[in-house]
Amino acid sequence: MQNNNLSAAEAMEKLQDGNQRYLEAASNPGDISSFLRKKTCEEGQSPYAVVITCSDSRVIPESIFSAGIGELFVIRVAGNVMDHHQLGSIEYAVDHLGSKLVVVLGHSHCGAVGAAMSSEPSGYVKFITDEIRKAIGGEKDELRASCLNVENSVSVIKDSLKYQGDGASDVKVCGAMYHIDSGKVEFLD
């Protein structure tokens, strides 16, 4: 695949360009052709970026960044929180697939952040909301809380990559916020 040698800066530019095409499109222009399905089946994947985002059905990274098959390594979990499973998936994408850019993509109107701010969930959801509460502290503004949650996940990922040594030194980790109402992605660093 041609995406294998993209630097973090080139991958960031590709995401930004893809989001601009998304803002102007009526359908997803990403390549989902049978040719590409066959090629990635035979040759494997080499995604140019890792995107960790919420499970919210309104947040579709492949569409948001006008990406096709094999271009993004997407990890989805409510509230885009980090645990060993997500960190292991990032490690795989960086070490084995050669991705140089890791983006934590939060979003406006996040139900997980809202739940962490305004309720006391029980069951397994509590694991998610507890993580978010630690990240946002006493923040009362939902959008700002979502940004703090993204920043926390970025910090956790950066700390994790430090322990991987030299192989992760050319990997950029950044946060971004997807605005559901406009479709625009705002990169936070």
trRosetta pair geometry for C-beta under 8 A, 3 or more apart (Angstrom, degrees):
i j d omega theta_ij theta_ji phi_ij phi_ji
1 4 5.7 125 80 -37 83 94
1 39 7.5 119 -86 138 81 112
1 40 6.9 35 -75 -100 122 81
1 43 6.3 154 -38 114 77 126
1 44 7.4 -108 -12 89 112 68
1 45 6.8 15 -16 -158 154 32
1 46 4.0 -176 64 37 124 111
1 70 5.9 -147 -116 155 149 135
3 6 5.6 -33 -168 -8 64 121
3 46 5.1 167 75 107 90 94
3 47 6.5 -33 114 -161 144 16
3 48 4.0 -103 -171 -57 118 96
3 70 7.3 166 22 133 137 95
3 71 6.3 161 -71 -126 162 65
4 46 4.0 -37 -79 176 82 151
4 98 5.2 34 -158 90 75 153
5 98 7.7 -36 -75 159 39 138
6 10 4.3 -133 -162 93 89 120
6 11 4.8 112 131 -60 126 84
6 14 7.0 -31 -153 -8 152 141
6 48 4.6 18 44 -140 148 107
6 100 6.4 -152 98 33 72 122
6 101 7.8 -48 114 -4 111 112
7 10 4.7 96 49 9 76 101
7 11 6.9 -139 93 -4 40 87
7 100 5.8 -94 -164 111 32 160
7 170 7.4 -86 -142 170 81 112
8 11 5.7 -56 -147 38 31 112
8 12 6.3 35 153 -23 65 104
8 100 4.4 -120 -62 135 71 101
8 101 4.5 133 -138 -76 72 86
8 170 6.9 -166 -19 158 111 71
8 171 6.6 129 -75 -155 125 31
8 172 3.4 112 -172 7 150 117
9 12 5.6 -50 -148 33 31 113
9 13 6.5 32 153 -18 63 104
9 172 7.6 97 -51 -15 55 154
10 13 5.7 -52 -149 36 33 112
10 14 6.4 35 151 -21 64 106
10 48 7.6 -93 109 -167 93 125
11 14 5.5 -53 -149 36 33 114
11 15 6.5 35 152 -19 65 102
11 48 4.5 -178 -116 156 101 98
11 49 4.7 145 177 -66 123 99
11 99 7.6 92 -116 -162 161 75
11 100 5.9 169 -6 70 140 92
11 101 3.8 -160 96 3 139 138
11 172 8.0 177 61 49 118 116
12 15 5.7 -53 -151 35 33 111
12 16 6.4 29 153 -16 66 107
12 49 8.0 119 -70 -94 45 132
12 101 5.9 -177 -54 -123 74 149
12 172 7.1 -36 -49 87 120 148
12 174 7.5 41 -105 31 120 147
12 187 7.3 55 -158 -114 109 159
13 16 5.7 -55 -146 39 32 110
13 17 6.2 32 155 -17 66 107
14 17 5.8 -52 -143 39 29 110
14 18 6.2 32 155 -21 63 109
14 48 6.0 1 69 116 154 152
14 49 7.5 -169 78 -22 113 123
14 65 7.8 54 129 179 77 112
15 18 5.6 -57 -147 38 28 113
15 19 6.4 29 155 -20 64 103
15 49 6.0 26 -63 -18 120 168
15 65 5.1 -47 -141 -133 69 124
15 101 7.5 -135 -21 123 133 151
15 103 6.9 120 -128 -38 168 159
15 185 7.5 -79 152 93 102 155
16 19 5.8 -50 -148 33 31 110
16 20 6.6 33 151 -20 62 103
16 185 7.6 -135 -110 78 57 115
16 187 7.3 -52 -83 -26 104 131
17 20 5.6 -53 -153 33 34 113
17 21 6.6 34 150 -18 66 102
17 66 7.8 -83 115 52 70 130
18 21 5.6 -51 -150 35 35 111
18 22 6.4 41 149 -23 65 104
18 30 7.9 38 -147 -79 118 96
18 64 7.7 68 124 116 103 51
18 65 3.8 46 109 177 136 62
18 66 3.7 -155 -159 45 83 93
18 67 5.9 19 -154 -50 155 76
19 22 5.3 -50 -149 34 36 118
19 23 6.5 41 151 -24 65 100
19 64 6.1 -3 -109 160 83 74
19 65 5.7 -28 -58 -104 72 57
19 66 7.4 -143 -53 -1 23 96
19 183 7.8 166 -170 145 85 83
19 184 7.0 80 163 -147 120 45
19 185 4.5 -99 -125 24 154 115
20 23 5.7 -49 -152 29 34 114
20 24 6.8 15 155 -4 63 110
21 24 6.0 -72 -153 47 32 101
21 25 5.7 34 153 -35 71 118
21 29 5.8 -80 155 39 131 136
21 66 4.2 16 80 -55 123 161
22 25 5.7 -58 -132 29 28 114
22 28 7.8 1 -112 -115 86 66
22 63 6.2 108 -129 152 121 65
22 64 5.5 54 -148 -158 173 29
22 65 6.8 -34 -34 -61 136 10
22 66 5.1 -144 -54 -47 85 91
22 183 6.1 -152 126 167 104 120
23 182 7.7 2 -125 154 107 82
23 183 5.3 158 -102 102 72 122
23 184 6.4 36 -91 -82 128 70
25 28 7.0 97 129 -93 147 24
25 29 5.7 -127 -115 -22 149 104
25 66 6.9 127 -10 -97 152 112
28 32 7.7 51 107 -17 121 126
28 62 6.9 29 -151 127 142 91
28 63 4.8 -88 -95 -115 115 80
28 66 6.7 173 -158 -127 69 56
29 66 5.1 1 58 -155 95 108
30 62 5.8 -79 10 173 170 91
30 63 7.5 -111 -3 -95 125 41
30 66 5.4 172 -58 171 83 48
30 67 4.7 24 -114 104 134 22
30 68 3.4 174 165 -64 88 65
30 69 7.6 136 148 -10 109 51
30 71 7.0 -127 -149 23 117 143
31 36 5.1 116 136 -36 111 159
31 68 3.4 -36 55 -74 60 176
31 69 6.5 -83 102 27 78 83
32 36 6.9 -116 -146 64 15 130
32 37 7.6 37 179 -51 56 99
32 68 5.3 -146 -54 -148 58 95
32 69 5.5 112 -118 -29 56 101
33 36 4.7 96 60 8 84 98
33 37 7.0 -139 101 -4 47 85
33 68 7.8 5 6 -168 74 143
33 69 7.9 -119 40 19 55 126
34 37 5.4 -49 -147 35 37 116
34 38 6.3 37 154 -19 67 105
35 38 5.9 -60 -154 38 27 109
35 39 6.2 26 152 -20 65 110
36 39 5.4 -51 -139 38 35 113
36 40 6.1 27 163 -13 68 106
36 68 6.3 6 130 140 168 129
36 69 4.8 141 127 60 119 123
36 70 6.7 -139 173 13 106 123
37 40 6.4 -62 -147 41 23 101
37 41 6.2 27 153 -23 61 110
37 69 5.9 -86 -79 -163 61 175
38 41 5.6 -57 -150 34 29 115
38 42 6.3 16 158 -10 66 110
39 42 6.1 -65 -147 43 27 102
39 43 5.7 -17 171 19 68 118
39 70 8.0 -69 94 -21 97 161
40 43 6.4 -67 -117 59 26 84
40 44 6.8 -51 -167 120 60 12
40 45 5.5 37 -160 -82 108 72
40 69 5.7 -137 2 140 153 111
40 70 4.3 -148 -102 -69 139 132
45 70 4.7 -155 -130 -135 85 86
45 73 7.5 121 138 -81 135 95
45 97 6.1 -18 102 -135 90 121
46 70 7.0 28 41 174 53 104
46 97 5.9 175 -124 -176 47 81
46 98 5.8 -5 -150 54 95 118
47 50 6.9 101 107 -72 130 56
47 70 6.3 -152 -77 169 70 49
47 71 5.8 76 -133 149 75 20
47 72 5.3 83 -154 -139 124 9
47 73 4.1 178 53 -31 159 86
47 93 6.6 -38 59 -153 121 110
47 97 5.9 20 32 149 84 137
47 99 5.4 -6 89 -83 88 115
48 71 5.9 -20 18 -166 97 71
48 72 7.5 -42 51 -81 72 53
48 99 6.7 108 164 -125 15 79
48 100 7.7 -34 -171 35 60 86
48 101 7.0 15 145 34 70 112
49 65 7.9 -106 59 177 139 169
49 71 7.7 11 33 152 83 74
49 72 5.7 -22 73 -119 86 77
49 73 7.2 -154 103 29 41 79
49 99 6.0 114 -124 -157 15 113
49 100 8.0 -55 -94 61 59 58
49 101 4.3 -35 -116 81 90 107
49 102 7.3 168 -168 -86 73 26
49 103 6.1 13 175 2 122 110
50 72 7.6 127 -116 -169 21 69
50 73 4.6 -32 -108 73 71 106
50 74 7.9 168 -162 -81 52 27
50 75 7.0 14 -178 -1 96 108
50 90 5.7 105 161 -126 161 76
50 93 4.6 116 -85 110 122 156
50 94 7.1 -51 -24 -54 143 80
50 99 4.9 105 -33 133 92 158
50 101 7.0 -175 27 97 70 55
50 102 4.5 -11 66 -114 113 73
50 103 7.0 169 87 25 58 64
51 61 4.5 147 104 -142 155 153
51 65 7.5 -157 -65 -9 153 145
51 72 5.4 -8 7 -171 116 121
51 73 7.2 154 21 75 65 51
51 74 5.1 -16 68 -110 98 72
51 75 7.2 -178 91 29 48 68
51 103 5.1 -14 -111 69 70 101
51 105 5.5 6 -168 -5 99 126
52 74 8.0 153 -89 -161 30 50
52 75 4.6 -19 -110 71 75 107
52 76 7.8 173 -159 -80 50 32
52 77 7.6 -18 -170 26 92 96
52 80 5.5 115 134 -154 90 99
52 82 7.6 21 172 -84 159 84
52 86 6.2 68 -131 -167 130 122
52 90 7.1 -30 -57 -75 124 113
52 102 7.2 21 -7 -178 105 91
52 103 7.2 -173 27 92 69 49
52 104 5.0 -24 69 -111 105 66
52 105 6.9 165 77 21 47 74
52 153 6.7 -146 101 159 137 138
52 157 7.7 -170 8 -71 151 141
53 59 5.5 -149 158 140 130 131
53 61 5.7 171 5 -56 149 115
53 74 6.9 -35 26 -158 106 94
53 75 7.5 137 22 78 58 57
53 76 5.7 -24 76 -107 75 75
53 80 5.4 -45 -148 -89 23 118
53 104 7.6 152 -78 -167 53 46
53 105 4.1 -21 -92 71 104 104
53 106 7.6 -170 -134 -75 71 23
53 107 7.4 54 -162 -27 103 109
53 178 7.6 27 -138 -1 127 135
54 59 5.5 75 64 46 93 154
54 76 6.8 14 121 -155 19 83
54 77 7.3 -68 -129 82 38 40
54 78 6.0 34 -155 -139 82 34
54 79 6.1 71 -112 -35 98 14
54 80 5.0 -70 -60 -35 66 89
54 105 7.7 -110 4 99 75 80
54 106 7.0 65 -29 -137 111 48
54 107 5.9 -99 23 20 132 113
54 110 6.0 -154 -84 -132 163 107
54 112 6.6 -160 -134 13 119 128
55 76 4.8 107 -90 158 64 107
55 77 6.1 -12 -40 -155 101 11
55 78 4.8 -42 23 -67 115 64
56 59 4.6 66 76 9 100 108
56 78 7.7 100 -43 -121 69 67
56 107 6.3 -111 49 57 149 145
56 110 6.8 -112 -47 -126 143 67
56 111 6.7 148 -95 14 107 103
57 60 7.9 11 179 -58 45 93
58 107 7.5 167 92 155 102 158
58 180 5.4 31 135 -134 137 117
59 64 7.2 -8 -163 -41 62 140
59 105 7.1 162 -176 123 126 116
59 107 5.1 -125 -85 -44 131 156
59 178 5.8 124 -125 77 103 153
59 180 7.5 -73 -70 -92 82 95
60 63 4.1 33 102 25 114 115
60 64 6.1 156 80 -21 59 90
61 64 5.4 -56 -133 40 31 113
61 65 6.0 -1 175 9 69 111
61 67 7.1 -12 134 35 79 130
61 72 5.7 -151 129 141 121 161
61 74 5.0 174 51 -110 142 125
61 105 6.5 143 -96 42 107 162
62 65 6.9 -72 -141 52 19 88
62 67 4.7 -105 -142 70 62 94
62 68 7.3 89 -164 -92 107 16
62 71 7.6 117 -126 62 84 108
62 72 6.0 -154 -87 39 71 132
62 74 7.1 -73 -43 -44 87 146
63 66 7.3 22 -169 -76 32 40
64 105 7.8 130 93 -168 158 153
64 178 6.1 -46 -138 -122 150 132
64 183 7.1 -167 -126 -167 80 79
64 185 6.3 94 168 -52 116 122
65 71 7.9 -155 109 118 118 126
65 72 6.6 110 66 -63 140 140
65 185 7.7 9 -77 -15 82 156
67 71 4.0 -147 -165 84 107 134
67 72 4.8 67 129 -16 165 112
68 71 5.6 86 56 -9 57 124
73 89 7.7 180 155 161 113 97
73 93 4.2 166 104 -119 166 134
73 97 6.4 123 -63 84 145 161
73 99 5.9 -96 17 -55 131 153
75 86 5.5 117 160 -137 144 86
75 89 5.0 131 -97 107 131 146
75 90 7.0 -63 -15 -59 155 78
77 80 6.4 121 68 -105 80 29
77 81 6.1 -91 111 48 121 71
77 83 8.0 -148 179 17 171 99
77 86 6.2 -84 -2 -73 143 125
77 128 7.6 -163 154 -111 97 116
78 81 7.5 -3 90 11 60 101
78 111 7.6 -60 -155 80 106 98
78 112 4.6 147 162 -74 92 135
78 125 7.6 -42 94 -130 156 80
78 128 5.2 -2 93 -142 108 159
79 110 6.7 103 -106 167 60 127
79 112 3.2 -121 -65 126 96 152
79 113 6.4 143 -122 -50 92 66
79 116 7.4 88 -118 -29 140 129
79 128 4.9 139 25 -179 140 109
79 129 7.5 -172 -65 -78 161 46
79 131 7.0 133 119 80 139 112
79 132 5.2 -90 -163 -66 139 123
79 149 6.6 -96 -176 -180 88 143
80 104 5.7 125 160 -168 132 91
80 105 6.8 -166 -100 69 154 51
80 106 5.7 -128 38 -88 145 68
80 149 7.0 111 70 135 96 109
80 150 6.8 17 94 -100 137 70
80 153 5.7 -56 133 -51 94 169
81 86 7.7 174 104 -2 51 155
81 112 7.8 -130 -25 155 107 148
81 128 5.6 -177 10 -140 146 72
81 131 4.3 81 -146 105 139 148
81 132 6.5 -93 -78 -56 119 77
81 149 7.5 -66 -83 -174 76 105
81 153 6.5 -143 -131 -87 31 112
82 86 5.1 -123 -135 76 60 134
82 87 6.1 67 -173 -52 104 92
82 131 7.7 -178 45 -170 58 142
82 153 5.0 147 -29 -135 109 82
82 156 4.3 178 63 101 157 148
82 157 6.5 -148 -103 -55 148 78
82 160 8.0 -144 179 -26 141 141
83 86 5.8 95 47 16 57 98
83 87 7.1 -118 107 -1 28 98
83 131 7.9 -96 -61 -86 92 152
84 87 5.6 -58 -140 44 33 111
84 88 6.0 37 159 -23 67 107
85 88 5.9 -54 -148 35 26 111
85 89 6.6 26 153 -18 61 106
86 89 5.6 -55 -151 35 33 113
86 90 6.5 34 152 -19 66 103
87 90 5.6 -51 -147 35 34 112
87 91 6.3 40 152 -22 65 104
87 156 7.4 -100 -80 142 115 103
87 157 7.0 -169 -110 -110 83 66
87 160 4.9 -134 -147 -141 121 162
88 91 5.5 -50 -146 35 33 116
88 92 6.5 38 153 -22 64 102
89 92 5.6 -50 -151 32 33 114
89 93 6.6 30 152 -16 64 105
90 93 5.8 -57 -150 37 33 109
90 94 6.2 25 156 -13 68 110
90 102 5.9 43 -148 -125 116 137
90 157 6.2 -103 169 -137 173 108
90 160 7.3 84 79 100 133 140
90 161 7.8 -81 130 -69 123 98
91 94 6.0 -61 -144 42 27 106
91 95 5.7 7 167 -2 67 118
91 160 7.4 -102 -64 149 102 118
91 164 6.7 -179 -128 -90 98 137
92 95 6.4 -63 -129 49 20 97
92 96 5.3 -28 -171 28 62 121
92 97 6.9 48 138 -6 69 104
93 96 7.2 -49 -94 54 11 81
93 97 4.8 -40 -151 43 50 125
93 99 4.6 -7 152 20 97 134
93 102 7.8 126 90 -94 128 97
94 97 7.4 15 -19 52 10 81
94 98 7.7 40 -166 -123 32 7
94 99 5.6 -77 -89 65 50 86
94 100 7.8 100 -131 -89 80 31
94 102 7.1 -32 -69 -57 113 119
94 161 7.2 -111 -178 -117 179 109
94 164 7.5 61 102 136 137 171
94 167 7.3 115 138 134 103 101
94 168 5.9 28 159 -106 145 91
94 171 5.5 -5 -136 -97 124 150
95 164 7.2 -130 -70 -162 112 136
95 167 6.1 39 -109 146 81 144
95 168 7.9 -42 -68 -66 79 89
99 102 7.0 94 127 -68 119 74
99 171 7.5 57 110 -126 70 107
100 170 6.0 -42 -140 123 109 91
100 171 5.5 -144 -155 -110 50 60
100 172 6.7 42 147 16 77 82
101 171 7.3 -173 -74 -160 23 68
101 172 5.3 -10 -114 64 70 96
101 174 7.6 -28 -163 21 90 102
102 157 5.9 -153 124 164 145 148
102 161 8.0 -167 15 -58 151 141
102 171 6.3 34 -7 170 106 110
102 172 7.2 -172 30 94 69 49
102 173 4.5 -15 70 -109 108 77
102 174 7.6 145 83 23 60 56
103 173 7.9 179 -78 -155 31 49
103 174 5.8 -17 -111 72 71 80
103 175 7.3 123 -162 -122 65 18
103 176 5.4 3 -173 4 112 120
103 187 7.9 -73 -134 -120 117 94
104 150 5.0 158 114 -156 115 81
104 153 4.5 150 -135 98 154 123
104 154 5.2 -127 17 -64 135 78
104 157 7.0 -170 -50 -6 118 142
104 173 7.6 36 -14 -179 97 89
104 174 7.5 -148 26 105 77 37
104 175 4.9 -29 66 -111 99 72
104 176 7.1 164 80 26 50 69
105 150 7.7 -14 -154 -122 6 121
105 175 7.9 160 -81 -164 31 55
105 176 5.0 -18 -108 73 70 103
105 177 7.6 155 -160 -96 57 18
105 178 5.7 40 177 -24 103 111
105 185 7.2 -45 -134 -134 109 117
106 110 6.6 -54 -173 -57 89 146
106 113 7.9 57 -162 -46 117 138
106 146 4.7 154 159 168 133 95
106 147 6.7 -167 68 -86 152 36
106 149 6.0 123 -107 82 139 102
106 150 3.9 -101 -19 -64 127 115
106 175 6.9 7 2 -171 105 102
106 176 7.2 178 30 88 68 48
106 177 5.2 -24 75 -109 93 70
106 178 7.1 -167 95 21 40 77
107 110 5.5 129 73 -70 77 95
107 146 6.8 -96 71 -170 29 144
107 177 6.7 142 -102 -165 29 63
107 178 4.2 -27 -104 66 91 95
107 179 7.4 177 -154 -78 72 18
107 180 5.8 73 174 -49 114 94
108 142 7.8 83 -156 118 66 106
108 143 5.8 -9 -118 -106 88 95
108 146 6.7 -164 -98 39 38 168
108 177 6.9 71 -44 173 77 104
108 178 7.2 -121 7 97 76 56
108 179 5.0 37 -4 -130 131 56
108 180 5.1 -127 68 10 97 91
108 181 6.8 -43 81 -1 146 90
109 114 7.7 -1 -168 -41 45 128
109 142 7.5 49 -91 136 35 138
109 180 5.3 -61 37 24 121 143
110 113 4.0 64 86 14 114 109
110 114 6.4 176 92 -12 58 86
110 142 7.5 -180 41 175 81 102
110 146 5.2 134 10 -106 131 118
110 149 7.7 -119 81 56 162 154
111 114 5.4 -55 -143 40 32 115
111 115 6.1 35 157 -22 67 104
112 115 5.7 -50 -146 34 30 111
112 116 6.5 31 152 -19 62 105
112 128 5.6 -78 -151 147 120 126
112 129 6.8 -149 -172 -82 75 71
112 132 6.1 169 142 -54 95 153
113 116 5.6 -54 -150 35 33 112
113 117 6.3 28 153 -17 65 110
113 132 5.8 -157 -107 -166 58 142
113 136 7.2 111 -149 -54 95 152
113 142 6.2 118 118 -160 119 82
113 145 5.2 143 -176 113 119 112
113 146 4.9 -67 -65 -82 171 77
113 149 5.8 -119 -98 -19 112 155
114 117 5.8 -62 -148 39 30 109
114 118 6.0 -23 171 20 67 117
114 142 6.1 9 -85 -130 79 125
115 118 6.8 -83 -131 53 21 80
115 119 5.2 -50 -157 47 66 112
115 121 5.6 25 170 -38 123 124
115 125 7.0 -62 143 164 155 123
115 129 5.3 -93 113 -96 101 124
116 128 7.7 -112 -66 122 109 76
116 129 4.1 -179 -91 -152 78 80
116 130 7.9 -152 -124 -39 104 17
116 132 3.7 -108 -73 93 166 125
116 133 5.0 -154 -171 -57 107 75
116 136 6.7 115 118 30 131 136
116 145 7.6 -177 83 165 115 133
117 136 7.1 -58 -79 107 91 154
117 139 7.6 -72 -108 90 114 77
117 140 7.4 120 -159 -133 123 40
117 142 6.6 -112 5 -100 165 79
117 145 6.0 -9 -71 -154 127 176
119 129 7.7 -79 79 -138 82 159
121 125 4.1 -76 152 102 145 118
121 126 5.1 -160 97 -72 89 67
121 128 8.0 -9 71 60 149 94
121 129 5.2 132 33 0 119 149
122 125 7.3 52 72 53 27 99
122 126 5.9 -2 -140 -46 23 122
123 126 6.3 148 68 -5 40 97
124 127 5.7 -30 -173 12 59 113
124 128 7.7 53 139 -9 69 97
125 128 5.6 -55 -165 36 50 111
125 129 6.1 37 146 -12 80 108
126 129 5.8 -57 -136 45 35 104
126 130 5.8 42 161 -26 68 107
127 130 6.0 -52 -144 33 23 113
127 131 6.8 25 154 -18 57 106
128 131 6.0 -59 -158 33 30 110
128 132 6.5 24 151 -15 66 108
129 132 5.5 -53 -146 39 38 112
129 133 6.2 45 153 -25 68 102
130 133 5.6 -49 -146 32 31 114
130 134 6.7 34 153 -20 62 101
131 134 5.9 -54 -156 31 32 111
131 135 6.6 26 150 -16 64 108
131 152 8.0 165 164 122 85 141
132 135 5.6 -60 -152 38 35 112
132 136 6.0 8 161 -3 72 114
132 145 7.8 55 173 164 103 105
132 149 5.3 -9 -136 -113 84 123
133 136 6.4 -69 -135 47 26 93
133 137 7.9 101 173 -70 56 15
134 137 8.0 14 -179 -62 24 54
134 152 7.3 129 102 -150 87 154
135 148 5.5 149 146 132 88 90
135 149 4.6 94 110 -109 145 55
135 151 7.5 151 -170 68 107 78
135 152 3.5 -98 -126 -14 112 160
135 153 7.6 -2 -112 -32 149 70
136 139 4.5 -95 177 35 93 117
136 145 4.2 29 -138 -148 138 89
136 148 4.7 119 -107 88 65 133
136 149 5.8 -18 -57 -58 100 85
137 148 7.4 -90 19 168 88 157
139 144 5.4 -142 -168 105 129 105
139 145 4.3 168 103 -85 128 84
139 148 5.8 173 -20 8 159 152
140 145 7.7 -165 58 -49 6 118
141 144 4.0 56 85 20 113 114
141 145 6.3 176 86 -17 54 85
142 145 5.5 -54 -144 36 30 114
142 146 6.4 34 155 -22 64 102
143 146 5.6 -49 -151 31 33 113
143 147 6.7 34 150 -18 63 102
143 177 7.7 65 -166 -164 89 147
144 147 5.6 -52 -152 35 36 113
144 148 6.4 38 150 -19 66 103
145 148 5.6 -51 -148 36 34 112
145 149 6.4 39 151 -23 64 104
146 149 5.5 -51 -150 34 32 115
146 150 6.6 35 150 -19 64 102
146 177 6.6 99 118 -125 115 111
147 150 5.6 -51 -151 34 34 112
147 151 6.3 35 151 -20 66 105
147 175 7.4 103 -155 140 66 141
147 177 6.1 -35 -89 -71 84 133
147 188 6.6 149 -149 -109 98 139
148 151 5.5 -52 -146 36 33 114
148 152 6.4 38 153 -23 64 102
149 152 5.7 -50 -152 31 31 114
149 153 6.8 28 152 -15 63 103
150 153 5.9 -58 -153 37 33 108
150 154 6.3 36 150 -21 67 105
150 175 4.0 110 147 -154 114 126
150 176 7.3 -143 -163 46 148 31
150 177 6.6 -118 -22 -73 162 81
150 188 6.5 138 111 -6 135 157
151 154 5.6 -51 -147 34 33 115
151 155 6.4 36 153 -21 64 105
151 175 5.8 -60 -77 -36 52 163
151 188 7.1 -118 -76 139 86 155
152 155 5.7 -55 -152 34 32 113
152 156 6.5 32 152 -19 65 104
153 156 5.6 -51 -147 35 35 113
153 157 6.4 34 154 -18 66 105
153 175 7.4 119 67 -100 95 105
154 157 5.9 -58 -151 37 30 110
154 158 6.3 30 153 -19 66 107
154 173 5.5 150 -156 141 81 105
154 174 6.6 3 -127 -155 131 17
154 175 4.6 -81 -49 -51 136 100
154 188 8.0 -129 -38 76 157 130
154 189 8.0 131 -164 -4 161 133
155 158 5.8 -53 -144 36 30 111
155 159 6.4 30 156 -18 64 105
156 159 5.9 -56 -151 37 29 111
156 160 6.4 30 151 -20 63 108
157 160 5.5 -56 -149 36 32 114
157 161 6.3 29 155 -18 67 106
157 173 5.0 -180 105 -148 121 147
158 161 5.9 -56 -146 37 30 108
158 162 6.7 43 152 -31 62 99
158 173 5.1 -153 -72 60 83 146
159 162 5.7 -46 -156 19 34 118
159 163 7.5 29 152 -15 60 100
160 163 6.2 -60 -167 30 36 108
160 164 7.4 36 142 -25 64 104
161 164 5.3 -49 -158 23 47 118
161 168 4.0 -159 -173 160 99 151
161 171 6.0 -124 -156 75 149 133
161 173 6.8 -174 3 -36 148 135
162 168 7.6 -107 -65 86 21 133
164 167 5.7 -81 143 63 106 102
164 168 4.3 76 79 -11 124 129
165 168 6.9 108 67 22 41 91
165 169 7.9 -50 138 -38 44 97
166 169 5.3 -31 -155 -12 48 123
168 171 4.8 -49 -165 20 69 128
174 187 6.2 17 141 -166 134 101
174 188 6.6 173 174 60 89 80
174 189 4.6 -137 -138 54 105 107
175 187 7.5 135 92 -163 49 56
175 188 4.0 -17 86 43 98 133
175 189 6.4 82 37 -2 77 98
176 185 5.2 11 171 -178 126 102
176 186 6.4 160 -162 81 72 44
176 187 4.8 -36 -102 -105 95 55
176 188 6.0 -153 -87 -5 33 86
177 185 7.1 157 79 -155 40 56
177 186 4.8 -14 59 60 93 99
177 188 6.5 82 -15 -55 93 105
178 183 7.8 -26 -170 -157 89 31
178 184 7.7 168 -150 89 51 39
178 185 5.3 -24 -97 -100 70 78
179 182 4.7 14 103 41 120 98
179 183 7.0 -32 79 25 79 17
179 184 5.0 6 40 59 116 83
179 185 7.7 -162 11 -81 76 29
179 186 6.8 57 -27 -9 106 106
180 183 7.8 24 -163 -69 22 44
